[in-house]
């Protein structure tokens, strides 16, 4: 064997009063460390600890000194290896050992932490399912920290057959959520929403996510909106989760993505209307509030909310025209030019253009079938007013047999009255 040959050389050199080159023993231990993983050798305890200690003591190769001969430089770096190489070899040696006693393991963990060999310490903890300590080790090393999400994902895939290990890793990850968010919030959110939905206790995950509303919203969206069957053991379990968490999801939508509330409530007919309506009113999500009130048949409330919102939209549109800023000056100029052109240069829109023609113009603009865009295109506040009118038109058509004549009159005369009031204010301001 190589060890036997080195031992014979040492005896022969000693009998002649010579010494082997400095670093010979070190090179022997490096050779053993490289050979063990390849051959799957289980080293004797004494030799194993000798190799492990040698790897833990490895040092970087020093820079070559000036004015030093090649032979002297070779002697200086003989037996030196980088700590990264030492860590990889040590993990390979550890993996090849059949039985690592607890006292050996604890000693190696302590020495690895002192030496800054966090990959080795993490591996030793990982082998015992101590993912909390393994993650702590990785968070202390800059390079390991950058790849920590890939590590968690690969470990979940590798331990997919072992629910106990998988759950331990999920729990350890959630306990360190604040630290992981600080590393990379976006990557952390993607990992949780794509990986944990299949292996974790959803209630436990949501409890941990309460301090991170954006991630909580994404996690609930994965489970409530996408509704993939792989996340559930049965349809009953899926429906029970939906019923238990849909109100919280609506609240998060109201606060973080209000424009997404209306599409969600329109697609789900079995929502708890009272709770959802209270949330929409609390966060002033008017379009969704109007829709929910319409579903309850409360057209008095519908008209009150709609006309109030329309009045506010007109006021904002007026402010946009009279208080132009650098951001909206160009869109306002384009809108004015279109209005002037469309009215034959009179400076106002023709008063007898029906709403249905405006709706048709909007549809043509959306399809790209008209050369001239609708007058409101590019001006957000004007677009909002048109959308409200379209919504009122569709609502009255949809409920023409339910709404009373007085309610329909209140809707359209209310729209007309508020529009005329702002037109008169604009004229008075010009005078």
GUTIKOL-762252 format. One record per residue (C-alpha): x, y, z; residue number from 1; residue in one letter; chain. Coordinates in pm, whole numbers, plus 50000, padded with zeros to 5 digits. Example, Ala and Ser with C-alpha at 12.3 -4.5 7.8 and 13.67 -1.06 7.14 Angstrom:
# GUTIKOL-762252
{{51230 49550 50780} 1 "A" "A"};
{{51367 49894 50714} 2 "S" "A"};
//
This chain:
# GUTIKOL-762252
{{50000 50000 50000} 1 "X" "A"};
{{50095 50366 49971} 2 "X" "A"};
{{50104 50395 50351} 3 "X" "A"};
{{50333 50093 50370} 4 "X" "A"};
{{50566 50236 50104} 5 "X" "A"};
{{50588 50568 50289} 6 "X" "A"};
{{50660 50384 50615} 7 "X" "A"};
{{50943 50187 50449} 8 "X" "A"};
{{51089 50510 50305} 9 "X" "A"};
{{51077 50672 50647} 10 "X" "A"};
{{51260 50377 50808} 11 "X" "A"};
{{51516 50365 50529} 12 "X" "A"};
{{51580 50740 50548} 13 "X" "A"};
{{51608 50725 50925} 14 "X" "A"};
{{51860 50435 50906} 15 "X" "A"};
{{52078 50652 50682} 16 "X" "A"};
{{52040 50957 50898} 17 "X" "A"};
{{51830 51143 50639} 18 "X" "A"};
{{51480 51287 50655} 19 "X" "A"};
{{51199 51276 50399} 20 "X" "A"};
{{51095 51609 50244} 21 "X" "A"};
{{50886 51840 50460} 22 "X" "A"};
{{50519 51776 50391} 23 "X" "A"};
{{50554 51408 50302} 24 "X" "A"};
{{50322 51300 50583} 25 "X" "A"};
{{50080 51575 50488} 26 "X" "A"};
{{50071 51456 50128} 27 "X" "A"};
{{50008 51104 50249} 28 "X" "A"};
{{49705 51218 50448} 29 "X" "A"};
{{49572 51415 50151} 30 "X" "A"};
{{49609 51104 49938} 31 "X" "A"};
{{49418 50896 50192} 32 "X" "A"};
{{49143 51160 50209} 33 "X" "A"};
{{49101 51150 49830} 34 "X" "A"};
{{49113 50770 49812} 35 "X" "A"};
{{48863 50693 50088} 36 "X" "A"};
{{48544 50823 49915} 37 "X" "A"};
{{48638 50663 49584} 38 "X" "A"};
{{48710 50322 49738} 39 "X" "A"};
{{48442 50344 50006} 40 "X" "A"};
{{48699 50267 50277} 41 "X" "A"};
{{48598 50262 50642} 42 "X" "A"};
{{48912 50387 50816} 43 "X" "A"};
{{49023 50267 51159} 44 "X" "A"};
{{48919 50521 51425} 45 "X" "A"};
{{49271 50645 51493} 46 "X" "A"};
{{49354 50695 51124} 47 "X" "A"};
{{49013 50852 51059} 48 "X" "A"};
{{49063 51113 51331} 49 "X" "A"};
{{49419 51179 51207} 50 "X" "A"};
{{49291 51247 50854} 51 "X" "A"};
{{49000 51457 50981} 52 "X" "A"};
{{49223 51670 51203} 53 "X" "A"};
{{49468 51718 50917} 54 "X" "A"};
{{49193 51839 50684} 55 "X" "A"};
{{49058 52072 50951} 56 "X" "A"};
{{49406 52224 50985} 57 "X" "A"};
{{49450 52282 50611} 58 "X" "A"};
{{49580 52622 50504} 59 "X" "A"};
{{49573 52825 50187} 60 "X" "A"};
{{49879 52810 49966} 61 "X" "A"};
{{50090 53117 50046} 62 "X" "A"};
{{50180 53355 49761} 63 "X" "A"};
{{50518 53278 49603} 64 "X" "A"};
{{50790 53490 49767} 65 "X" "A"};
{{51017 53702 49551} 66 "X" "A"};
{{51368 53589 49467} 67 "X" "A"};
{{51308 53231 49579} 68 "X" "A"};
{{51418 52928 49379} 69 "X" "A"};
{{51168 52686 49231} 70 "X" "A"};
{{51281 52413 49468} 71 "X" "A"};
{{51236 52632 49775} 72 "X" "A"};
{{50894 52746 49654} 73 "X" "A"};
{{50788 52385 49597} 74 "X" "A"};
{{50896 52296 49948} 75 "X" "A"};
{{50697 52585 50090} 76 "X" "A"};
{{50365 52488 49928} 77 "X" "A"};
{{50417 52113 49958} 78 "X" "A"};
{{50123 51966 50149} 79 "X" "A"};
{{49908 52283 50135} 80 "X" "A"};
{{49549 52278 50003} 81 "X" "A"};
{{49261 52523 50004} 82 "X" "A"};
{{49000 52506 50282} 83 "X" "A"};
{{48723 52456 50021} 84 "X" "A"};
{{48897 52144 49891} 85 "X" "A"};
{{48955 52028 50248} 86 "X" "A"};
{{48583 52063 50329} 87 "X" "A"};
{{48479 51862 50022} 88 "X" "A"};
{{48726 51587 50103} 89 "X" "A"};
{{48628 51577 50469} 90 "X" "A"};
{{48259 51538 50383} 91 "X" "A"};
{{48356 51253 50149} 92 "X" "A"};
{{48559 51084 50422} 93 "X" "A"};
{{48274 51125 50673} 94 "X" "A"};
{{48021 50981 50428} 95 "X" "A"};
{{48239 50670 50381} 96 "X" "A"};
{{48248 50584 50751} 97 "X" "A"};
{{48005 50316 50860} 98 "X" "A"};
{{47957 50432 51215} 99 "X" "A"};
{{48048 50770 51361} 100 "X" "A"};
{{48027 50772 51737} 101 "X" "A"};
{{47835 51060 51900} 102 "X" "A"};
{{48145 51189 52080} 103 "X" "A"};
{{48339 51191 51751} 104 "X" "A"};
{{48055 51368 51575} 105 "X" "A"};
{{48022 51636 51844} 106 "X" "A"};
{{48398 51690 51848} 107 "X" "A"};
{{48409 51731 51470} 108 "X" "A"};
{{48114 51971 51472} 109 "X" "A"};
{{48283 52189 51731} 110 "X" "A"};
{{48616 52185 51548} 111 "X" "A"};
{{48445 52258 51215} 112 "X" "A"};
{{48261 52557 51359} 113 "X" "A"};
{{48583 52693 51511} 114 "X" "A"};
{{48765 52648 51182} 115 "X" "A"};
{{48485 52805 50978} 116 "X" "A"};
{{48407 52480 50798} 117 "X" "A"};
{{48031 52546 50801} 118 "X" "A"};
{{47960 52308 50513} 119 "X" "A"};
{{48106 52021 50715} 120 "X" "A"};
{{47915 52117 51029} 121 "X" "A"};
{{47594 52155 50827} 122 "X" "A"};
{{47642 51810 50672} 123 "X" "A"};
{{47695 51648 51012} 124 "X" "A"};
{{47378 51807 51150} 125 "X" "A"};
{{47186 51716 50837} 126 "X" "A"};
{{47272 51347 50873} 127 "X" "A"};
{{47090 51342 51208} 128 "X" "A"};
{{46791 51538 51081} 129 "X" "A"};
{{46896 51849 51274} 130 "X" "A"};
{{46792 52089 50998} 131 "X" "A"};
{{46757 52382 51235} 132 "X" "A"};
{{47129 52367 51318} 133 "X" "A"};
{{47220 52285 50957} 134 "X" "A"};
{{47046 52601 50835} 135 "X" "A"};
{{47211 52807 51109} 136 "X" "A"};
{{47551 52686 50985} 137 "X" "A"};
{{47470 52780 50627} 138 "X" "A"};
{{47344 53124 50724} 139 "X" "A"};
{{47684 53198 50879} 140 "X" "A"};
{{47875 53137 50556} 141 "X" "A"};
{{47844 53391 50274} 142 "X" "A"};
{{47876 53137 49991} 143 "X" "A"};
{{47645 52881 50153} 144 "X" "A"};
{{47394 53156 50235} 145 "X" "A"};
{{47366 53253 49867} 146 "X" "A"};
{{47265 52899 49775} 147 "X" "A"};
{{47050 52824 50080} 148 "X" "A"};
{{46721 52820 49888} 149 "X" "A"};
{{46859 52571 49634} 150 "X" "A"};
{{46979 52360 49929} 151 "X" "A"};
{{46634 52354 50090} 152 "X" "A"};
{{46461 52271 49761} 153 "X" "A"};
{{46705 51989 49678} 154 "X" "A"};
{{46677 51846 50030} 155 "X" "A"};
{{46297 51844 50009} 156 "X" "A"};
{{46318 51659 49678} 157 "X" "A"};
{{46572 51410 49813} 158 "X" "A"};
{{46373 51345 50132} 159 "X" "A"};
{{46031 51339 49962} 160 "X" "A"};
{{45992 50973 50067} 161 "X" "A"};
{{46053 51065 50433} 162 "X" "A"};
{{45770 51285 50566} 163 "X" "A"};
{{45935 51319 50909} 164 "X" "A"};
{{46256 51463 50762} 165 "X" "A"};
{{46064 51680 50516} 166 "X" "A"};
{{45846 51827 50790} 167 "X" "A"};
{{46153 51891 51008} 168 "X" "A"};
{{46315 52088 50725} 169 "X" "A"};
{{45996 52286 50660} 170 "X" "A"};
{{45962 52374 51027} 171 "X" "A"};
{{46329 52473 51057} 172 "X" "A"};
{{46291 52694 50749} 173 "X" "A"};
{{45978 52868 50878} 174 "X" "A"};
{{46144 52931 51214} 175 "X" "A"};
{{46416 53124 51026} 176 "X" "A"};
{{46180 53303 50792} 177 "X" "A"};
{{46294 53650 50898} 178 "X" "A"};
{{46658 53565 50824} 179 "X" "A"};
{{46571 53404 50491} 180 "X" "A"};
{{46363 53703 50384} 181 "X" "A"};
{{46662 53923 50460} 182 "X" "A"};
{{46875 53705 50230} 183 "X" "A"};
{{46634 53724 49933} 184 "X" "A"};
{{46266 53801 49992} 185 "X" "A"};
{{46156 53722 49636} 186 "X" "A"};
{{46339 53390 49618} 187 "X" "A"};
{{46206 53298 49962} 188 "X" "A"};
{{45846 53368 49855} 189 "X" "A"};
{{45882 53161 49538} 190 "X" "A"};
{{46031 52870 49732} 191 "X" "A"};
{{45755 52866 49993} 192 "X" "A"};
{{45472 52894 49739} 193 "X" "A"};
{{45610 52633 49500} 194 "X" "A"};
{{45767 52380 49737} 195 "X" "A"};
{{45591 52394 50072} 196 "X" "A"};
{{45235 52361 49940} 197 "X" "A"};
{{45293 51990 49872} 198 "X" "A"};
{{45472 51888 50192} 199 "X" "A"};
{{45376 52129 50470} 200 "X" "A"};
{{45093 52169 50713} 201 "X" "A"};
{{44915 52464 50553} 202 "X" "A"};
{{44780 52599 50879} 203 "X" "A"};
{{45128 52601 51031} 204 "X" "A"};
{{45278 52775 50729} 205 "X" "A"};
{{45010 53045 50728} 206 "X" "A"};
{{45060 53106 51098} 207 "X" "A"};
{{45431 53171 51033} 208 "X" "A"};
{{45353 53394 50735} 209 "X" "A"};
{{45126 53634 50922} 210 "X" "A"};
{{45406 53886 50959} 211 "X" "A"};
{{45473 53873 50585} 212 "X" "A"};
{{45142 53964 50413} 213 "X" "A"};
{{45278 53958 50058} 214 "X" "A"};
{{45405 53601 50099} 215 "X" "A"};
{{45086 53502 50280} 216 "X" "A"};
{{44886 53635 49985} 217 "X" "A"};
{{45097 53441 49734} 218 "X" "A"};
{{45072 53122 49940} 219 "X" "A"};
{{44692 53147 49968} 220 "X" "A"};
{{44666 53228 49599} 221 "X" "A"};
{{44855 52910 49517} 222 "X" "A"};
{{44608 52705 49721} 223 "X" "A"};
{{44280 52893 49667} 224 "X" "A"};
{{44302 53019 49310} 225 "X" "A"};
{{44515 52765 49128} 226 "X" "A"};
{{44361 52477 49327} 227 "X" "A"};
{{44591 52203 49201} 228 "X" "A"};
{{44474 51861 49311} 229 "X" "A"};
{{44824 51757 49419} 230 "X" "A"};
{{44798 51985 49723} 231 "X" "A"};
{{44503 51792 49872} 232 "X" "A"};
{{44412 51446 49986} 233 "X" "A"};
{{44045 51492 49895} 234 "X" "A"};
{{43802 51744 49751} 235 "X" "A"};
{{43644 51777 50096} 236 "X" "A"};
{{43979 51880 50246} 237 "X" "A"};
{{44028 52133 49967} 238 "X" "A"};
{{43684 52285 50017} 239 "X" "A"};
{{43729 52300 50393} 240 "X" "A"};
{{44054 52494 50349} 241 "X" "A"};
{{43885 52731 50104} 242 "X" "A"};
{{43599 52801 50345} 243 "X" "A"};
{{43838 52857 50636} 244 "X" "A"};
{{44076 53098 50461} 245 "X" "A"};
{{43893 53272 50177} 246 "X" "A"};
{{43797 53573 50391} 247 "X" "A"};
{{44160 53626 50490} 248 "X" "A"};
{{44257 53602 50123} 249 "X" "A"};
{{44000 53869 50031} 250 "X" "A"};
{{44135 54094 50307} 251 "X" "A"};
{{44489 54057 50175} 252 "X" "A"};
{{44369 54131 49822} 253 "X" "A"};
{{44186 54442 49944} 254 "X" "A"};
{{44497 54578 50114} 255 "X" "A"};
{{44766 54467 49868} 256 "X" "A"};
{{44599 54418 49528} 257 "X" "A"};
{{44260 54597 49528} 258 "X" "A"};
{{44218 54572 49151} 259 "X" "A"};
{{44218 54191 49184} 260 "X" "A"};
{{43927 54178 49428} 261 "X" "A"};
{{43645 54222 49176} 262 "X" "A"};
{{43767 53948 48937} 263 "X" "A"};
{{43799 53708 49231} 264 "X" "A"};
{{43452 53772 49377} 265 "X" "A"};
{{43297 53753 49030} 266 "X" "A"};
{{43451 53409 48974} 267 "X" "A"};
{{43338 53271 49312} 268 "X" "A"};
{{42966 53257 49374} 269 "X" "A"};
{{42975 53097 49720} 270 "X" "A"};
{{43172 53360 49913} 271 "X" "A"};
{{43055 53474 50257} 272 "X" "A"};
{{42902 53797 50124} 273 "X" "A"};
{{42868 53985 50453} 274 "X" "A"};
{{43231 53940 50561} 275 "X" "A"};
{{43366 54014 50213} 276 "X" "A"};
{{43148 54323 50178} 277 "X" "A"};
{{43267 54456 50514} 278 "X" "A"};
{{43629 54416 50403} 279 "X" "A"};
{{43567 54583 50067} 280 "X" "A"};
{{43405 54879 50240} 281 "X" "A"};
{{43678 54895 50504} 282 "X" "A"};
{{43949 54918 50235} 283 "X" "A"};
{{43731 55130 50001} 284 "X" "A"};
{{43732 54880 49715} 285 "X" "A"};
{{43426 55033 49552} 286 "X" "A"};
{{43384 54819 49242} 287 "X" "A"};
{{43388 54496 49441} 288 "X" "A"};
{{43157 54650 49704} 289 "X" "A"};
{{42907 54745 49434} 290 "X" "A"};
{{42919 54397 49288} 291 "X" "A"};
{{42863 54230 49626} 292 "X" "A"};
{{42577 54464 49708} 293 "X" "A"};
{{42424 54385 49370} 294 "X" "A"};
{{42443 54013 49451} 295 "X" "A"};
{{42257 54075 49774} 296 "X" "A"};
{{41993 54279 49591} 297 "X" "A"};
{{42073 54592 49793} 298 "X" "A"};
{{42043 54841 49506} 299 "X" "A"};
{{42004 55131 49746} 300 "X" "A"};
{{42353 55062 49871} 301 "X" "A"};
{{42473 55001 49515} 302 "X" "A"};
{{42355 55343 49396} 303 "X" "A"};
{{42495 55521 49700} 304 "X" "A"};
{{42841 55369 49653} 305 "X" "A"};
{{42845 55403 49275} 306 "X" "A"};
{{42735 55766 49258} 307 "X" "A"};
{{42977 55861 49535} 308 "X" "A"};
{{43262 55692 49350} 309 "X" "A"};
{{43161 55856 49021} 310 "X" "A"};
{{43157 56199 49184} 311 "X" "A"};
{{43505 56144 49325} 312 "X" "A"};
{{43627 56023 48984} 313 "X" "A"};
{{43494 56340 48816} 314 "X" "A"};
{{43657 56557 49079} 315 "X" "A"};
{{43990 56383 49023} 316 "X" "A"};
{{43954 56420 48646} 317 "X" "A"};
{{43884 56793 48687} 318 "X" "A"};
{{44191 56829 48909} 319 "X" "A"};
{{44402 56649 48650} 320 "X" "A"};
{{44306 56904 48384} 321 "X" "A"};
{{44344 57220 48593} 322 "X" "A"};
{{44648 57110 48796} 323 "X" "A"};
{{44864 56951 48529} 324 "X" "A"};
{{45195 56807 48646} 325 "X" "A"};
{{45505 56694 48461} 326 "X" "A"};
{{45377 56336 48473} 327 "X" "A"};
{{45036 56400 48317} 328 "X" "A"};
{{45095 56712 48104} 329 "X" "A"};
{{45159 56514 47785} 330 "X" "A"};
{{44857 56276 47824} 331 "X" "A"};
{{44629 56574 47902} 332 "X" "A"};
{{44749 56755 47590} 333 "X" "A"};
{{44673 56450 47376} 334 "X" "A"};
{{44324 56414 47526} 335 "X" "A"};
{{44246 56782 47467} 336 "X" "A"};
{{44363 56753 47107} 337 "X" "A"};
{{44138 56451 47046} 338 "X" "A"};
{{43839 56626 47206} 339 "X" "A"};
{{43892 56940 46999} 340 "X" "A"};
{{43924 56735 46682} 341 "X" "A"};
{{43621 56523 46761} 342 "X" "A"};
{{43404 56825 46831} 343 "X" "A"};
{{43497 57012 46517} 344 "X" "A"};
{{43714 57258 46704} 345 "X" "A"};
{{43439 57381 46935} 346 "X" "A"};
{{43641 57296 47245} 347 "X" "A"};
{{43381 57062 47399} 348 "X" "A"};
{{43249 56719 47321} 349 "X" "A"};
{{42928 56706 47124} 350 "X" "A"};
{{42658 56673 47390} 351 "X" "A"};
{{42449 56415 47205} 352 "X" "A"};
{{42706 56134 47173} 353 "X" "A"};
{{42529 55833 47325} 354 "X" "A"};
{{42702 55614 47577} 355 "X" "A"};
{{42671 55316 47346} 356 "X" "A"};
{{42880 55494 47082} 357 "X" "A"};
{{43146 55567 47343} 358 "X" "A"};
{{43140 55199 47442} 359 "X" "A"};
{{43172 55095 47076} 360 "X" "A"};
{{43464 55334 47035} 361 "X" "A"};
{{43630 55182 47338} 362 "X" "A"};
{{43590 54832 47198} 363 "X" "A"};
{{43737 54935 46865} 364 "X" "A"};
{{44031 55090 47045} 365 "X" "A"};
{{44088 54771 47243} 366 "X" "A"};
{{44086 54560 46925} 367 "X" "A"};
{{44310 54797 46741} 368 "X" "A"};
{{44048 54815 46461} 369 "X" "A"};
{{44025 55196 46458} 370 "X" "A"};
{{44296 55433 46344} 371 "X" "A"};
{{44196 55696 46600} 372 "X" "A"};
{{44220 55590 46968} 373 "X" "A"};
{{43935 55677 47207} 374 "X" "A"};
{{43968 56028 47348} 375 "X" "A"};
{{44047 55906 47698} 376 "X" "A"};
{{44331 55671 47604} 377 "X" "A"};
{{44650 55730 47803} 378 "X" "A"};
{{44483 55935 48078} 379 "X" "A"};
{{44417 55712 48377} 380 "X" "A"};
{{44160 55937 48548} 381 "X" "A"};
{{43956 55976 48230} 382 "X" "A"};
{{43973 55601 48172} 383 "X" "A"};
{{43839 55544 48524} 384 "X" "A"};
{{43534 55765 48454} 385 "X" "A"};
{{43460 55575 48133} 386 "X" "A"};
{{43496 55240 48310} 387 "X" "A"};
{{43246 55351 48574} 388 "X" "A"};
{{42998 55449 48303} 389 "X" "A"};
{{43047 55116 48130} 390 "X" "A"};
{{42994 54938 48461} 391 "X" "A"};
{{42672 55133 48525} 392 "X" "A"};
{{42547 55050 48176} 393 "X" "A"};
{{42616 54678 48222} 394 "X" "A"};
{{42469 54673 48573} 395 "X" "A"};
{{42143 54842 48468} 396 "X" "A"};
{{42112 54609 48166} 397 "X" "A"};
{{42181 54306 48383} 398 "X" "A"};
{{41924 54406 48647} 399 "X" "A"};
{{41664 54586 48434} 400 "X" "A"};
{{41393 54348 48551} 401 "X" "A"};
{{41497 54370 48918} 402 "X" "A"};
{{41572 54737 48974} 403 "X" "A"};
{{41271 54962 49011} 404 "X" "A"};
{{41203 55247 48773} 405 "X" "A"};
{{41289 55493 49051} 406 "X" "A"};
{{41627 55323 49107} 407 "X" "A"};
{{41713 55332 48736} 408 "X" "A"};
{{41620 55701 48724} 409 "X" "A"};
{{41831 55770 49033} 410 "X" "A"};
{{42125 55596 48866} 411 "X" "A"};
{{42121 55776 48532} 412 "X" "A"};
{{41993 56113 48644} 413 "X" "A"};
{{42251 56095 48921} 414 "X" "A"};
{{42525 56033 48662} 415 "X" "A"};
{{42392 56314 48443} 416 "X" "A"};
{{42352 56558 48731} 417 "X" "A"};
{{42704 56507 48865} 418 "X" "A"};
{{42852 56535 48516} 419 "X" "A"};
{{42666 56861 48446} 420 "X" "A"};
{{42767 57004 48784} 421 "X" "A"};
{{43137 56960 48703} 422 "X" "A"};
{{43085 57095 48352} 423 "X" "A"};
{{42924 57407 48498} 424 "X" "A"};
{{43210 57445 48747} 425 "X" "A"};
{{43460 57424 48465} 426 "X" "A"};
{{43276 57689 48265} 427 "X" "A"};
{{43253 57919 48568} 428 "X" "A"};
{{43624 57875 48633} 429 "X" "A"};
{{43705 57980 48274} 430 "X" "A"};
{{43493 58295 48313} 431 "X" "A"};
//
